[in-house]
Amino acid sequence: MIRFLTKNQYKNGVILLWAILALVQAGFTELMDDEAYYWVYSSHLDWGYFDHPPMIALLIKAGYSLFHNELGVRLAMVVLNVLTLILTDKLIGQKDQKVFYLILAGMGAMQLGGILAVPDIPLIFFATLYFYIYRMFLASQSWRNTLLLGISMALMFYSKYHGVLLVFFTLLSNLALLKLYRYYIAVIITTVLFLPHLYWQYAHGFPSLQYHLVERNASAYDISFSLDYLAGQLLLFGPLVGWLLMYYAFRTPVQDTFERALKFCLVGVLAFFLVSTFKGRVEANWTVMVFAPLVILAHQGMVRQGYSTLVLRKTWWISLLLVLVVRVYMMWDFLPGVEVRPEIHHNRAWTAEVERRAEGRPVVFVNSYQSPSKYMFYTGQTAYSLNTAFARRNQYSYWPTEEKLWGKGVLLVTNYRPDVAGFDSLGRQQGHLFTRIDSPYYSYSLLQFEPAARQFGAAPGRTFTVKVGVQNNFGIQLPLDTARPAMLGYAVHGKDNWSTMAVTGISLHEALSKDSVTVQIQAPETKGDYKFKITLTSPAGIEPTNNSPWIKLKVE
């Protein structure tokens, strides 16, 4: 007699297959750029980082302690990805497993991206966990649920700052929470748990806020910011059915307080980032935390409201076929010469060639936090990221690496050919690299010049003065390159990517002998809004380095 599978056995089989495919892909796909960067995070565990809170570093550390390869880097992400599916399934009220599987089949990004060691994966999981516990809290404001609610919010915040939006829109959907004293206790628990990260931000000058709220703002709005965002959302939630899932989720009427929270979070997050496109470019993946609300509401629309599943039933196999092709491509470059995310292929080859050229020397990559991370992962050798005037700072600007290089010979590596002799080219699929031996090496990225004011005005072409404090974040006396003395300078940036750099007559030796120095800066000849920063000319042949925050300049 044929014994048919029960619903639970069928569901467990689907989840098991999902997990197996994820593990295979995680183990045989080379690291993406950001994954390698976060892997370096895990070697320097801390309460915070320039770009993100520390959850991603801790998870990578846990997996990499078991397997010293790509699978180890991604192992915790695979686990959280599978747990997200299980929790989402538990959150669905009126359930139809076939509809649930049809939705998952159409969401290619969840299948492919669910293995990546990036902060989005823990954010999706802990956001789903937050909704699961919030539903429990609505049913009973017990001390247990209060504690769990506070912990779940903290875990979201430790994953990615965007999690605060879910808490805000949940509260907006249910203002009665303000009458519950245990909700305030949950918020206090979250705050206490998040204090170590807040202190880290304070101790480092709030670099994440400066970067995300100020430096990422575009100088002018471009309609492509909004159009790219909208297109990205449709692709993110399913290349073929994302539009339908979003439509159903928006259309589905809510039946209780919990579903109202899901709807508020879904609409609120999507609208918030749409408005954010008026200030600059928004990455499509910033909205991934609404995965659970989207799936639950769209599912309820099809099961409870009777919305048609025809499109999902007609396209599920096409979606899975597309996912399969991409899975294979991520593991095997069967399209050589076609640049579709070239960062996931041939990393061992180019890093080995750089290692050969370095001949045992440390490697300094200019204006790239991705390349030194890849180099260290695939070779195990020391590397550093040196940021020049018009490049943004990153976590390498805070790690104690630079001082270990002083006075040594290094291999300088850039992705452009500087106007100086001696650079040899190195071809790779991700773009050419140019290398040169530099000895002795000196640079001072942790040395910062803090302006007395953050905004200045000047007439076109006129010289004005800026007083800056000298902040030695190395904590030790700096060795100086006497053969090539570093000089203070400044870099000015304006609209249409106009930029210029100049060197002052102030040496680093002179600046270090004082608490502050006064720098003379010449304003651009054309009226308009600009920004500038103080720089240092080191090492030779490379643009001046990034040694201050951006300072506003109005020329009129």
C-alpha positions in Angstrom: 0.0 0.0 0.0 1.3 3.5 -0.9 1.7 5.7 2.1 1.3 9.4 1.3 3.3 12.1 3.1 1.5 14.1 5.7 1.4 17.9 5.5 4.1 18.2 8.2 6.4 15.7 6.4 5.9 17.5 3.1 6.7 20.8 4.8 9.8 19.4 6.5 10.9 18.0 3.2 10.6 21.4 1.5 12.5 23.1 4.3 15.2 20.4 4.2 15.7 20.8 0.5 15.9 24.6 0.9 18.6 24.1 3.5 20.6 21.6 1.5 20.6 23.9 -1.6 21.6 26.8 0.6 24.5 24.9 2.1 25.8 23.7 -1.2 25.6 27.2 -2.7 27.2 28.8 0.5 30.1 26.3 0.3 30.9 26.6 -3.4 30.4 30.3 -4.1 33.4 32.6 -3.6 32.9 35.6 -1.3 31.3 38.8 -2.5 33.2 42.0 -1.7 31.1 43.0 1.4 31.1 39.5 2.8 34.9 39.5 2.9 34.8 43.0 4.6 32.4 41.6 7.3 34.7 38.6 7.7 37.5 41.0 8.6 35.0 42.5 11.1 34.9 39.1 12.8 38.6 39.2 13.4 38.2 42.4 15.3 35.1 41.8 17.5 33.8 45.0 18.9 30.5 46.7 20.0 30.3 48.6 16.8 31.8 49.3 13.4 31.9 52.2 11.0 29.2 50.8 8.7 27.0 48.6 10.9 26.3 47.2 14.3 28.2 44.1 15.4 25.7 41.3 14.8 27.1 40.3 11.4 30.6 40.0 12.9 29.5 37.8 15.7 27.6 35.4 13.5 30.5 35.1 11.0 32.9 34.4 13.9 30.6 31.6 15.1 30.5 29.9 11.7 34.1 30.5 10.8 35.3 28.9 14.0 33.9 25.6 12.7 34.8 25.9 9.0 37.7 28.1 7.8 36.2 28.7 4.3 33.3 30.3 2.6 30.8 27.9 4.2 32.0 28.9 7.6 31.6 32.6 6.8 28.0 31.9 5.7 26.9 29.0 8.0 25.0 31.1 10.5 23.2 32.9 7.6 21.9 29.7 6.2 20.6 28.7 9.7 18.9 32.1 10.2 17.4 31.9 6.6 15.8 28.6 7.3 14.6 29.7 10.8 13.0 32.7 9.1 10.9 30.5 6.9 9.8 28.4 9.9 8.9 31.5 12.0 7.0 33.1 9.0 5.0 29.9 8.5 4.0 29.9 12.2 2.9 33.6 11.9 0.4 32.8 9.2 -3.1 32.5 10.6 -5.4 30.9 8.0 -2.9 28.7 6.3 -2.6 27.0 2.9 0.9 25.3 2.6 0.7 25.2 -1.2 0.2 28.9 -1.4 3.1 29.4 1.0 5.4 27.3 -1.2 4.2 29.1 -4.4 5.1 32.5 -2.7 8.6 31.2 -1.7 9.2 29.8 -5.2 8.6 33.2 -6.7 10.9 35.0 -4.3 14.3 34.5 -5.9 16.2 36.9 -3.7 15.3 35.0 -0.6 16.6 31.8 -2.1 19.8 33.2 -3.6 20.6 36.0 -1.1 19.6 34.0 2.0 23.1 32.5 2.1 25.1 35.8 2.0 27.0 36.9 5.0 25.6 40.4 5.1 23.6 42.3 7.8 20.3 41.9 5.9 20.0 38.2 6.8 20.1 38.6 10.6 17.9 41.6 10.2 15.2 39.6 8.3 15.4 36.9 10.9 15.3 39.1 14.0 12.5 41.2 12.4 10.5 38.1 11.9 11.3 37.0 15.5 10.2 40.5 16.7 6.8 40.1 15.0 6.4 36.6 16.5 7.1 37.9 20.0 5.0 41.0 19.5 2.0 38.8 18.7 2.7 36.9 21.9 2.9 40.3 23.8 -0.5 41.4 22.4 -2.0 38.2 23.7 -0.4 38.5 27.1 1.7 41.2 28.6 3.4 38.8 30.9 6.9 39.5 32.3 8.3 36.7 30.1 6.8 38.3 26.9 7.9 41.8 28.1 11.5 40.6 28.4 11.4 38.8 25.1 10.0 41.8 23.3 12.8 44.0 24.7 15.4 41.5 23.7 14.0 41.0 20.2 14.1 44.8 19.5 17.7 45.0 20.7 18.7 42.1 18.4 17.1 43.9 15.5 19.0 47.0 16.3 22.3 45.1 16.7 21.7 43.6 13.2 21.0 46.8 11.3 19.8 50.3 12.3 16.8 50.0 9.9 15.1 47.8 12.5 14.1 50.9 14.4 11.5 51.6 11.6 9.6 48.5 12.5 9.3 49.5 16.1 8.2 53.0 15.1 5.5 51.8 12.7 4.3 49.1 15.1 3.8 51.8 17.7 2.1 54.0 15.2 -0.3 51.1 14.3 -1.2 50.6 18.0 -0.9 53.8 20.1 -2.6 51.9 22.9 0.8 50.5 23.6 1.6 53.8 25.2 -0.9 53.0 28.0 0.9 49.7 28.8 3.6 50.2 31.4 5.2 46.9 30.5 5.7 48.2 27.0 7.8 51.0 28.5 9.8 48.3 30.4 10.4 46.5 27.2 11.8 49.7 25.7 14.0 50.2 28.7 15.3 46.6 28.3 16.1 47.4 24.7 17.9 50.6 25.6 20.0 49.0 28.3 21.0 46.1 26.0 21.9 48.6 23.2 23.9 51.0 25.4 27.3 49.3 24.7 26.9 50.1 21.0 25.7 53.6 21.7 28.8 54.1 23.8 31.0 52.8 21.0 29.4 55.4 18.7 30.0 58.1 21.2 33.6 57.1 21.8 34.3 57.2 18.0 32.5 60.4 17.2 29.3 58.8 15.9 30.8 57.7 12.5 27.8 55.7 11.4 25.4 58.6 11.8 27.8 60.9 10.0 28.1 58.5 7.1 24.5 57.3 6.8 22.8 60.7 7.4 25.3 63.2 6.0 27.9 61.7 3.7 25.5 59.5 1.7 23.3 62.4 0.7 23.5 63.3 -2.9 24.2 66.9 -3.9 21.1 67.0 -6.1 18.0 64.9 -6.7 17.9 62.7 -9.7 14.6 61.0 -10.8 16.6 57.8 -11.4 17.0 57.5 -7.6 13.2 57.0 -7.2 12.7 54.9 -10.4 15.6 52.6 -9.6 14.2 52.1 -6.1 10.7 51.2 -7.3 12.1 48.8 -9.9 14.4 47.3 -7.3 11.5 46.6 -4.9 9.7 44.6 -7.6 12.8 42.5 -8.4 13.6 42.1 -4.7 10.4 40.4 -3.8 10.3 38.3 -7.0 11.4 38.9 -10.5 8.1 37.6 -11.9 5.6 37.9 -9.1 7.0 40.7 -6.8 4.5 43.2 -8.2 1.6 40.8 -7.5 2.7 40.0 -3.9 3.0 43.7 -3.1 -0.4 44.4 -4.7 -2.1 41.6 -2.7 -0.3 42.6 0.6 -1.4 46.3 0.2 -5.0 45.2 -0.8 -5.6 42.6 1.9 -7.9 44.0 4.7 -6.5 43.5 8.2 -8.5 41.6 10.8 -6.7 42.3 14.0 -4.2 44.5 15.8 -1.3 42.2 14.8 -2.1 42.4 11.1 -2.5 46.1 11.3 1.1 46.3 12.6 2.2 44.2 9.6 0.4 46.5 7.2 1.8 49.7 8.9 5.3 48.3 8.8 5.1 47.2 5.2 3.6 50.4 3.8 5.6 52.6 6.2 9.0 51.2 5.4 8.5 51.2 1.7 7.2 54.8 1.8 10.0 55.9 4.1 12.7 54.7 1.7 10.8 56.1 -1.3 10.9 59.5 0.4 14.6 59.0 1.1 15.3 58.8 -2.6 14.8 62.6 -2.7 18.0 62.8 -0.6 20.1 60.3 -2.5 20.3 56.8 -3.8 18.6 54.0 -1.8 19.7 50.4 -2.1 16.9 48.0 -2.9 17.9 45.6 -0.1 17.3 48.2 2.6 13.6 47.1 2.8 14.3 43.4 3.3 13.0 43.5 6.9 9.4 43.6 5.6 9.8 40.1 4.2 7.5 38.5 6.8 4.7 41.2 6.6 4.7 40.9 2.8 4.5 37.1 2.8 1.9 36.9 5.5 -0.4 39.6 4.1 -0.2 38.4 0.5 -0.8 34.8 1.7 -3.8 35.9 3.7 -5.2 37.7 0.7 -5.0 34.6 -1.5 -6.3 32.2 1.2 -8.8 34.3 3.2 -9.9 36.8 0.6 -9.8 34.5 -2.4 -7.3 36.5 -4.5 -6.2 34.6 -7.6 -3.1 32.3 -7.4 -3.1 31.8 -11.2 0.1 33.9 -11.9 2.0 32.1 -9.1 0.8 28.7 -10.4 1.8 29.5 -14.0 5.3 31.0 -13.1 6.6 29.1 -10.1 8.7 26.7 -12.3 10.1 29.6 -14.4 11.2 31.4 -11.2 12.8 28.2 -9.9 14.6 27.7 -13.2 15.9 31.2 -13.2 17.1 30.7 -9.6 18.8 27.5 -10.6 20.7 29.2 -13.4 21.9 31.9 -11.1 22.8 29.4 -8.4 25.0 27.6 -10.9 26.5 30.8 -12.2 27.4 31.9 -8.6 29.4 28.7 -8.1 30.8 28.3 -11.7 31.6 31.1 -14.1 30.1 29.6 -17.3 29.9 33.0 -18.9 33.6 34.1 -19.0 33.9 37.7 -20.1 30.3 38.6 -19.1 30.5 40.9 -16.1 27.6 39.8 -14.0 28.8 40.2 -10.4 32.4 39.4 -11.4 33.4 39.8 -7.7 32.3 36.2 -6.9 34.7 34.6 -9.4 38.5 34.1 -9.8 39.4 35.7 -6.5 42.0 33.1 -5.7 43.8 33.9 -9.0 44.2 37.7 -8.6 44.9 37.6 -4.9 47.6 34.9 -5.5 49.2 37.2 -8.1 49.2 40.2 -5.8 50.8 38.0 -3.1 53.5 36.9 -5.6 54.3 40.6 -6.4 54.3 41.6 -2.7 57.1 39.0 -2.0 56.2 38.9 1.7 55.5 42.6 2.1 52.2 43.9 3.5 49.8 45.2 0.8 48.1 48.6 0.9 45.1 48.9 -1.3 44.1 52.5 -2.2 40.4 53.5 -1.9 39.1 50.0 -1.5 37.9 48.2 1.6 36.7 45.3 -0.5 40.1 44.3 -2.1 42.2 44.1 1.1 39.4 42.0 2.7 39.4 39.6 -0.2 43.2 39.5 -0.2 43.4 38.6 3.5 40.7 36.0 3.2 42.2 34.1 0.3 45.9 34.5 1.1 46.1 35.0 4.9 48.5 37.9 4.5 48.3 41.4 5.9 46.5 44.1 4.0 45.2 47.6 4.6 42.9 50.1 3.0 44.2 53.7 2.5 41.5 56.3 1.8 42.4 59.4 -0.2 40.7 62.8 -0.1 37.6 62.1 -2.1 37.0 58.5 -0.9 34.9 57.8 2.1 36.3 56.4 5.3 35.6 52.8 6.4 36.3 50.5 9.3 40.0 50.2 8.2 40.3 53.8 9.4 39.8 52.6 12.9 41.6 49.3 13.2 45.2 49.4 14.5 46.8 48.3 11.3 48.5 51.4 9.9 51.1 51.8 12.6 52.3 48.3 12.0 53.3 49.3 8.5 55.4 52.4 9.3 58.9 52.3 8.0 58.4 49.0 6.2 58.3 48.2 2.5 54.7 47.7 1.2 53.1 46.9 -2.1 50.8 49.7 -3.1 47.8 48.6 -5.1 45.3 50.9 -6.9 42.5 50.4 -9.4 43.6 53.4 -11.5 46.9 54.4 -12.9 48.3 57.4 -11.0 50.4 60.0 -12.8 53.6 58.6 -11.5 56.1 56.2 -12.9 56.7 52.7 -11.5 53.2 51.1 -11.5 52.8 47.7 -13.1 49.4 46.6 -14.3 47.6 43.4 -13.3 44.6 42.2 -15.3 41.6 40.7 -13.6 37.9 40.3 -14.5 36.9 42.8 -11.8 39.0 45.5 -13.4 42.7 46.2 -13.7 45.0 46.8 -10.7 48.2 48.7 -10.7 51.0 47.8 -8.2 54.2 49.5 -7.0 56.6 48.8 -4.2 56.8 51.7 -1.7 59.6 51.8 1.0 59.6 53.1 3.6 55.9 53.5 4.0 54.2 56.1 6.1 50.6 57.3 6.2 48.4 58.7 9.0 44.7 58.0 8.4 43.9 58.0 12.2 45.3 61.5 12.5 42.2 63.8 12.2 41.9 67.6 11.9 38.7 68.8 13.6 37.4 72.2 12.3 36.3 74.9 14.8 33.2 75.3 12.6 31.5 73.1 10.0 30.4 75.8 7.6 32.3 78.7 6.0 31.6 81.4 3.5 33.9 83.2 1.1 34.0 85.4 -2.0 34.9 83.7 -5.3 38.7 83.2 -5.6 39.4 84.7 -2.1 41.5 83.1 0.5 40.0 82.4 3.9 41.4 80.7 7.1 40.2 77.6 8.9 41.3 76.7 12.4 41.5 73.0 13.0 42.4 71.0 16.1 44.9 68.2 15.8 43.5 64.9 17.0 46.0 62.1 17.3 43.9 58.9 17.4 46.9 56.7 17.3 47.6 57.4 21.0 51.3 57.3 20.5 54.0 59.7 19.2 54.1 59.5 15.4 57.2 58.6 13.5 57.8 60.9 10.6 59.1 60.3 7.1 62.1 62.7 7.0 62.8 61.9 3.3 59.3 62.7 2.2 57.8 65.0 4.8 54.0 64.9 4.9 52.3 68.3 4.3 48.9 69.5 5.2 46.6 70.3 2.3 42.9 70.6 1.4 40.5 69.1 -1.2 37.4 70.9 -2.4 34.4 69.3 -4.0 31.4 70.9 -5.8 28.5 70.1 -8.1 29.0 68.1 -11.3 31.8 66.3 -9.6 34.1 69.3 -9.9 37.1 68.9 -7.5 40.5 70.3 -6.8 43.3 69.8 -4.3 46.1 72.0 -3.0 49.1 71.7 -0.6 49.8 74.2 2.2 53.1 75.2 3.6 52.4 73.5 6.9 54.3 70.3 7.6 52.9 67.4 9.7 55.8 68.0 12.1 54.7 71.6 12.7 51.0 70.5 13.1 51.9 67.9 15.7 53.8 70.4 17.8 50.6 72.4 18.4 47.0 71.8 19.7 45.6 73.5 16.6 46.7 75.0 13.3 45.3 77.6 11.0 45.0 76.6 7.3 44.6 79.1 4.5 42.2 77.9 1.8 41.5 79.5 -1.6 37.8 79.5 -2.5 36.8 78.4 -6.0 36.3 81.1 -8.7 32.7 80.1 -9.3 29.8 80.8 -6.9 28.0 77.9 -5.4 27.8 75.4 -2.6 31.0 73.3 -2.0 32.5 71.1 0.7 36.1 70.6 1.6 38.3 68.6 3.9 41.9 68.8 5.3 44.4 66.3 3.8 47.9 65.0 4.2 50.3 64.3 1.3 51.5 60.8 2.0 52.7 58.4 0.6 54.4 59.7 -2.6 52.6 59.3 -5.8 49.2 58.8 -4.2 46.5 61.5 -3.8 46.4 63.2 -0.3 44.7 61.2 2.4 41.4 61.7 4.1 42.1 63.4 7.4 39.0 65.4 8.3 35.2 65.4 8.0 33.6 67.3 5.1 33.2 71.0 5.9 30.6 73.1 4.0 31.7 76.1 2.0 29.4 78.7 0.4 31.0 80.8 -2.3 29.0 84.0 -3.0 
